[in-house]
Amino acid sequence: MGNACLSCLTGIFASIDRWCHVSDLLAPIKGRSRDGLYEPILADNEREAVADLLQYLENRTETDFFDGEPLQALSTLVYSDNVDLQRSASLTFAEITERDVREVDRNTLEPILFLLQSPDIEVQRAASAALGNLAVNTENKVSIVELGGLAPLIRQMMSQNVEVQCNAVGCITNLATHEENKSKIARSGALGPLTRLAKSKDMRVQRNATGALLNMTHSDENRQQLVIAGAIPVLVQLLSSPDVDVQYYCTTALSNIAVDSANRKRLAQSEPRLVQSLVQLMDSSTPKVQCQAALALRNLASDEKYQLEIVRARGLPPLLRLLQSSYLPLVLSAVACIRNISIHPHNESPIIEAGFLKPLVELLGSIDNEEIQCHAISTLRNLAASSDRNKELVLQAGAVQKCKELVMQVPLSVQSEMTAAIAVLALSDELKPHLLKLGVFDVLIPLTASDSIEVQGNSAAALGNLSSKIGDYSIFWRPDLPAYCCLDAAAVIGIRR
């Protein structure tokens, strides 16, 4: 997840301009209250700072509040014992940072961090909004954590006030996008409060909390901390959230968590509804959710148990729909998933019967996407692995013709997969004459001289399989071929073995 949207401050003043609100707060402090009932007792420097700040607010488009006298005036209000002055300072910081986000130094950050520790809810709310806005900047993310910003933010996450919670979580979310901060956040005690707030009834809090949890799933160490904090059942539960962003954050987080073998075993033991929920999300109306659901299933399908469970949960029809999408990320996520599912021998026939062969063959022509080509041909090879009948169906779907057409012009990684697939198909005695008739010999011979050891080996294996039990070996004696790819009698004898 990227930076959180700190929308929790919006609506504090409804349609009232926030600058006017700050000025309204400061005006009676400078002189007398509007009703004349009191006159705040201020130190001279505070009164002077109020007067200066009012002037700066009048000329705010020309004022740099992050430096010099304007910042000094704000800081005077910050460190005052007068809560009205602190409120004015925090609201000013919130408004400034909403309009002007840039790298700032400790002279700006320290007063805001001081305001976070105020017992006043309004001050907390505005100060955390200001800090969250500044935390969009890369350099500020690091500085905030280095200056001790995590501890007061964690305290604010445990506030009873929803607006304070929302802004504090949003700030943590922004901080967690920086690699240097992630392990510090994981060890700071923030994951427990974040996990609890992910279940908040306020959707803004829930979005920010699940976004923060997602940002913490990019390293093994942090993923383990999330497991310890009890985040997994919460993330699984929230897959059924009506909010698209929450669905996306949770699906992506679980996909990252499922990268680890130990976590997959833990999920298998404790989350029986996970696969069904992800299968349903592949039919979401939102492509980014569909994509992440398929990727999560792909990672789960690294394990045999999940390879079978996804098929049992009727995951093949939605995967086929995604495979035939015009949106490239959906195609890639679906073909990567079906590749893993196809590893299990029991899934070969169900996948073929579900209608995957023709679309997979068509994907071999994705010349602009090496990854899709690799996944598609690897899946076809897996589907042909266990039975001659399936090998024949793969051949009938046009896989070999497509490979022969493309194999000399695709990247080495795709060549390796294509030659391996031909080698598997060549294990069928019934198909060997058909393969030779299709001319695979003409591409396999030159590929034995490939720069890739894998391509060489797969091509040689395919030739070896083709030469076994075919009766007529005349095709293996081709004096018309260039000298480097001719086989002499000794080689033919070798092939016969």
Secondary structure by P-SEA (a helix, b strand, c coil): cccccccccccccccccaaaaaaaaaaaaacccccccbbbbbcaaaaaaaaaaaaaaaacccccccccaaaaaaaaaaacccaaaaaaaaaaaaaaaaaccccccaaaaaaaaaaaacccaaaaaaaaaaaaaaaccaaaaaaaaaacaaaaaaaaaacccaaaaaaaaaaaaaaacccccaaaaaaccaaaaaaaacccccaaaaaaaaaaaaaacccaaaaaaaaaacaaaaaaaacccccaaaaaaaaaaaaaaaccaaaaaaaaacccaaaaaaaaacccccaaaaaaaaaaaaaaaccaaaaaaaaaacaaaaaaaaaacccaaaaaaaaaaaaaaaccccaaaaaaaacaaaaaaaaccccccaaaaaaaaaaaaaaacccaaaaaaaaaaaaaaaaaaccccccaaaaaaaaaaaaaaaccccaaaaaaaacaaaaaaaacccccaaaaaaaaaaaaaaacccccccccccccccccccccaaaaaaaac
